Amino acid sequence: MFKCQKCNKNTEPREKQHKIPVLYRDKVYQHEHMKKNGKTYITTSYGKEIIKEINVCEECFSKHEDKNF
């Protein structure tokens, strides 16, 4: 049992809780590799990192999925 952070209703016991990410930030990932000859090089990847998630009920989650697809 929890309170939905989107519609502010209290859910029923044993209702499944879903999480929706609402805030992101850009993230740079760097990984250092070593070759057999002893030289090292760095691989850089870019991605997104979740900053904030909200807890939502099944009804709000299904509405959110319908908007995204």
C-alpha positions in Angstrom: 0.0 0.0 0.0 1.4 3.4 -1.0 0.4 6.8 -2.2 0.5 7.5 -5.9 2.7 10.5 -6.5 0.8 11.4 -9.7 -2.9 11.2 -8.8 -2.4 11.3 -5.0 -4.7 8.3 -4.3 -3.9 5.6 -1.7 -3.6 2.3 -3.4 -5.1 -1.1 -2.3 -2.9 -3.5 -0.4 -0.8 -5.7 -2.7 -1.3 -3.4 -5.7 1.9 -3.3 -7.8 4.0 -0.2 -7.6 5.6 1.2 -10.7 8.3 3.8 -11.1 8.4 6.5 -13.7 11.6 8.5 -14.2 10.9 12.2 -14.4 14.3 13.9 -14.3 17.5 12.9 -16.2 21.0 14.3 -16.6 23.7 13.6 -19.2 26.5 11.3 -18.1 29.9 10.6 -19.5 31.3 7.1 -18.9 35.0 6.4 -19.4 36.6 3.0 -19.4 40.4 2.5 -19.5 41.7 -0.4 -21.6 45.2 -1.9 -21.7 46.6 -3.4 -24.8 49.0 -6.3 -24.8 51.9 -4.0 -25.6 51.3 -2.1 -22.4 49.7 1.0 -23.8 46.5 2.2 -22.3 43.6 3.9 -24.1 40.3 5.3 -22.9 36.9 4.6 -24.4 34.3 7.3 -23.8 30.5 6.6 -23.9 27.6 9.0 -23.4 24.3 8.3 -21.8 21.5 9.4 -19.5 21.3 9.0 -15.7 18.0 9.0 -13.8 17.9 11.7 -11.1 14.4 11.4 -9.9 11.7 8.7 -10.1 8.1 8.8 -8.9 6.0 6.0 -7.5 2.7 5.5 -9.5 -0.3 3.2 -9.4 -1.1 0.7 -12.2 -3.8 3.1 -13.7 -1.4 6.0 -14.0 1.4 3.8 -15.3 -0.9 2.4 -18.1 -1.8 6.0 -19.1 1.9 6.9 -19.2 2.7 3.9 -21.4 -0.1 4.8 -23.8 1.4 8.3 -24.3 4.9 6.9 -25.0 3.8 4.4 -27.6 
